[in-house]
């Protein structure tokens, strides 16, 4: 049961709907401590956990994908990645590298990327 004292601004569905939410979140990982933590610790650990399950014939799902930071990592070893998020603002800022494509039939709360073959 959610804490009754929690204000709505602490709810991801509310706090991440602002138009600038995606931009602000992405900037967090561009420079400084969070960027270094992501590059030196989190990303390599994520890769080491994903790669044993990966394969070009397999699909991965990134729940609460936000701007696609983890989705982009998963896109390399998997044949396809489905990213799901409730925040349209985060999805609108989602980016994928050139080696993935985003099909034109994007649903409102989904980003779908698959490796180019």
N, C-alpha and C positions, 0 to 999 in steps of 0.2 A: 504494500500500500504506500503510495507516495506520501512524503512528509507534507503535512498540511501547512507548515510554516514556509515552505519553499515558494518563492515568488515566481510568477510566470516567466520572468527574464532568465531563470535558471533552467527552463525547459528548452531543450535543443530545438524542438519544432517551432518554438517562438523566437528564441534568440538568434537563430541562424536564417531567419527569413528576410532580414534587412538586405537591401540591394547590395550593400558593401560587404556583407558577411563573407562571401567567397574570396573577395580580394584581400580582406583583412586576414583571413585564415591562411591563405597562400603565402602572404608576406611573412608570416611567423616562421616559415621554414626556408626563407631565402638567405638570411644572414644571422649571425649571432649564435647564441647558445642552442636554441632549438634546431637550427640548421645543422650545427655540428653534431648534436646528439642524433639527429636523423641519419646523417651521412655516415658517421663513424660507428654507431651502435645499432640503432633500430632497423635501418634498411638492410645491413648485412645479416642481422638475425632473422628478419622476415624472409629474406632470400633463402637462408639455410633451412627454414621451416617449410617454405613453399615448394622448393625444387624437388624434393623427394616424391611429391604427389603430382608433379606437373607432367605435361606431355602435350604435344601439338594437337592431339585428338581429344584432349580434355578441356573442360570448362571450369572456371573458378567464379565464385560469387563474392563480391565485396559489399557487405551490408553496412549501411551508413558510410558510403564511399566519399561523401563530401566533394572535395575538388578533384578527387581521383589520385591522390598521392600514392596510396597503396595499390589502387587499381593499375596504375602505370607499372609498378614493380611486378605485379602478377601477370601483366600482359606479355612479358617477355618469355616466360617458360610455358605458359598455357596457350592453347589454340584460340580460346575465347575467354573473355572476362565480362561478367555482368555486374555493373555497379548500381546499387539501389540506395536512394536517399530520399527523405521526406522534405528536404529543403531545396526548393527550386533555385534559390539564390546560389547555393553551393554548386548545384548541377550546372547552372549557367556559367560558372567560372571554371568548371572542370576542364582539364586539358589532357590530351593524350599525345604521346610522341608520334613522329611521322610514320613509324612502322606499324601503327594500328589505325584502323578505320572505324568511324562511327556511322553505322547505317542510318539512312534517312528516316526510318520509321521509329525514331526515338519516342518512347512513351513519356508522359509528363514527369514521372518520378524515377526514371531509369536512364542510365547511360549504358550502352552496350558497345564493347570494343572487341574486335577480333583481329588477329594477326593477318597481315596481307600474305597471300600465298603466291 
